[in-house]
Amino acid sequence: MFEKRRPGAVLFDRDGTLIRDVPYNGDPGLVEPMPGAVEAVARLRRAEVPVAVVTNQSGVAKGLLSADDMDQVNARVEELLGPFDAWAICVHDDADGCTCRKPAPGLVIRAAAILDVSPRDCVVVGDIGRDMDAARAAGARGILVPTKQTRREEIEQAAEVADDLTDVVERVLSDMDGPGLAVSAPWARALGWSRW
């Protein structure tokens, strides 16, 4: 169990967590925020908690969309949800054997490095077991927000399960009452999106 303390950052999965999951989406017009996403991310920003996105985008490796298509979708995400302090994106497929694709910890570690915080001080929010496995492998706290696509065993194996993104933010902000980390990373935006 993780001790209650101010998080260094909250790292969100993209598809199925921040926005509705449209498989291999390369069309910004199809981007639709998940219920409560806009408000949840805004509350974290107001509390000065850095927010980032950690996302697998194997459609690029499969040739189903281009890197430019993906970048346009990500730009639309930021239009709707506001700017994120960091993006860590894996464009590999499962067979590539990379260390970044969730459930490997690479994206969590990379996002934490961009934000200059320890992965152990991060909260990873996602909708499937891969997200929770990546959090666990990086030493981060994982919070699962199940959707209709989340398998029962993924829910049962998750260390922490929230009802929705509003619940996630309530949990994270309630942990900030005690002593914590002073975190500010306004320079992170200048680094752009980290794509492996």
Residue, then its C-alpha position, 0 to 999 in steps of 0.5 A: m500500500f502506498e503512503k498518502r503523500r502529494p503525488g509528483a505527477v498523475l500520468f494518464d493513459r489516453d484511450g479509454t481513460l482520457i478519451r473514448d477508445v477508437p481503435y487505431n484512431g488517426d482522425p482528430g474529429l473522432v476524439e471525445p473526452m471520457p465523462g469527467a475527464v475535462e474537469a478531473v484534469a483541470r482540478l489537478r492543474r489547479a492543485e498544481v499537480p503535473v499531468a502527463v499522458v503515457t500511451n501505447q500507439s501500436g497503430v503507427a508500427k502496424g501502418l494503420l496510421s502515421a505519426d503525423d495522424m497520431d500527433q494530430v489526434n494528440a493535439r486535439v486531445e490538448e485542445l479539448l483537455g488543455p495542455f499536458d506537462a509531458w507525453a510519453i508515447c510508444v509507437h511499437d508493436d508487441a512483437d518489437g520487444c521494446t522496454c517502453r510499451k505497457p505493460a513494460p515500465g518505460l513510458v512511466i519512467r520516461a514521463a517521470a524523467i521529463l517531469d523531473v520526479s521519481p516514478r515512485d511519486c507518480v500515480v498512473v491512471g488507466d483502464i486496463g491491466r497493462d496500465m496497472d502492470a506498467a505502474r507496478a513495474a515502475g514502482a508507481r501507484g496505479i489506479l484502475v478506472p474500469t470501462k466495459q472493455t476492462r476484463r474482470e480479472e484486470i479489476e480483481q488484480a488491480a491494487e486500487v480501483a476507482d469509480d471514475l476520473t472524479d473519484v481518482v482526483e478525489r483520492v489524489l487530492s485527499d492525499m495532499d493534506g500531509p507533507g509532500l513534494a513541492v513540484s513544478a515543471p513549467w519547462a516540461r512543455a518545451l520538450g514536446w512529445s516524447r515518442w520512442 
